[in-house]
């Protein structure tokens, strides 16, 4: 009888110890779950505020801090696209592509807005010395850039050559 009662006491002590350990572990799991939920909420709200800020920039027609452009030679003169690219990079534009336009018969330099924020195209035009009437808007989600610049035969009158 004594042996049985001492075994029961030992098992009760073990149950109390494991029960306390289980409660502590459950408490830690609950705290970690709350931390994960808070971090996930923070990430979602941060991403939403970034996209809203981008939309506001487009709506307010304010030029972006970094304007990504492509420079295309539409006049046929070699080296013109290189000169324009260097000039734009010196003026804090991010030239992501440089090449030839589909033809070399462009009389006037053309600035094309690709994102719907015409302020980016206006800033590029002002920097190059292109008249505002030579800015057009062709929004295209497939282009991963803000502005396309097609250099025309009037290149020698623009700021990179002054």
C-alpha positions in Angstrom: 0.0 0.0 0.0 2.8 2.3 0.9 4.5 1.6 -2.4 1.4 2.4 -4.3 0.7 5.7 -2.6 4.4 6.8 -3.1 4.1 5.9 -6.8 0.9 7.9 -7.1 2.6 10.9 -5.4 5.5 10.6 -7.8 3.2 10.5 -10.8 1.3 13.5 -9.6 4.5 15.4 -9.2 5.5 14.4 -12.8 2.1 15.4 -14.1 2.3 18.8 -12.4 5.8 19.4 -13.9 4.8 18.4 -17.4 1.6 20.4 -17.1 3.6 23.5 -16.1 6.0 23.0 -19.0 3.1 22.6 -21.4 1.5 25.8 -20.2 4.8 27.7 -20.6 5.3 26.3 -24.1 1.7 27.2 -25.1 2.2 30.7 -23.8 5.4 31.1 -25.8 3.6 29.8 -28.9 0.8 32.3 -28.4 3.3 35.2 -28.1 5.2 34.1 -31.2 1.9 33.8 -33.1 0.9 37.3 -32.2 4.4 38.6 -33.3 4.0 36.9 -36.7 0.5 38.3 -37.2 1.9 41.8 -36.3 4.8 41.5 -38.7 2.6 40.3 -41.5 0.2 43.2 -40.9 3.1 45.6 -41.0 4.4 44.3 -44.3 1.0 44.5 -45.9 0.3 48.0 -44.8 3.9 49.1 -45.9 3.4 47.6 -49.4 0.0 49.3 -49.7 1.4 52.7 -48.7 4.2 52.4 -51.2 1.8 51.6 -54.1 -0.5 54.5 -52.9 2.4 56.9 -53.0 3.3 55.8 -56.5 -0.3 56.3 -57.6 -0.4 59.8 -56.0 2.8 60.7 -57.9 1.2 59.8 -61.2 -2.0 61.6 -60.3 -0.3 64.7 -59.2 1.8 64.7 -62.4 5.1 65.0 -60.4 8.2 63.6 -62.0 9.6 60.5 -60.3 12.9 60.7 -58.4 14.4 58.1 -60.8 13.2 58.3 -64.4 14.0 55.3 -66.5 14.4 56.0 -70.2 15.4 54.4 -73.4 17.3 56.2 -76.1 16.7 55.3 -79.7 18.5 56.6 -82.7 16.0 57.8 -85.3 18.3 60.0 -87.4 20.9 57.4 -88.6 23.9 59.4 -87.4 26.4 57.1 -85.5 27.3 58.0 -82.0 24.3 60.2 -81.4 22.6 57.8 -79.0 25.8 57.4 -77.1 26.1 61.1 -76.6 22.5 61.5 -75.5 22.8 58.5 -73.1 25.9 60.0 -71.5 24.2 63.4 -71.2 21.1 62.0 -69.7 23.1 59.9 -67.2 25.0 63.0 -66.2 21.6 64.6 -65.5 20.5 61.8 -63.2 18.3 59.8 -65.6 18.5 56.0 -65.6 19.1 55.0 -69.2 18.0 51.3 -69.3 18.2 50.7 -73.0 19.9 52.3 -76.0 19.6 51.3 -79.6 18.2 52.1 -83.1 14.7 53.1 -83.9 12.8 51.1 -86.5 13.7 53.7 -89.1 16.1 56.6 -89.5 13.7 59.2 -91.0 12.7 61.0 -87.9 12.9 64.8 -88.5 12.2 65.9 -85.0 13.2 64.4 -81.7 10.3 62.7 -80.0 9.7 62.1 -76.3 7.1 59.3 -75.5 5.5 59.0 -72.1 5.1 55.2 -71.3 3.5 55.3 -67.8 0.9 58.0 -67.9 2.9 60.4 -65.8 3.6 63.1 -68.4 5.8 65.0 -65.9 8.5 62.4 -66.5 8.4 63.1 -70.2 8.4 66.9 -69.6 11.4 66.6 -67.4 13.3 64.7 -70.1 12.2 67.2 -72.7 13.4 70.1 -70.6 16.7 68.5 -69.9 17.3 67.8 -73.6 15.9 71.0 -74.9 13.0 69.4 -76.8 9.8 71.4 -77.4 6.8 70.4 -75.3 4.7 69.8 -78.5 7.1 66.9 -79.3 5.9 65.0 -76.3 3.3 62.3 -76.9 1.7 59.8 -74.5 1.6 56.0 -75.4 1.0 54.2 -72.1 2.2 50.6 -72.4 2.3 48.3 -69.3 4.7 46.0 -71.2 7.5 48.5 -71.2 9.5 48.5 -68.0 10.5 52.2 -68.4 9.0 55.6 -68.0 10.1 57.5 -71.2 11.2 56.6 -74.7 13.4 59.2 -76.5 13.6 58.9 -80.3 16.4 61.1 -81.6 15.5 63.0 -84.8 17.6 64.8 -87.4 17.3 68.0 -85.2 19.7 66.4 -82.7 22.4 69.0 -83.3 20.1 71.8 -81.9 19.5 70.0 -78.6 21.3 70.4 -75.3 23.7 67.5 -75.6 25.3 69.2 -78.6 25.4 72.7 -77.2 
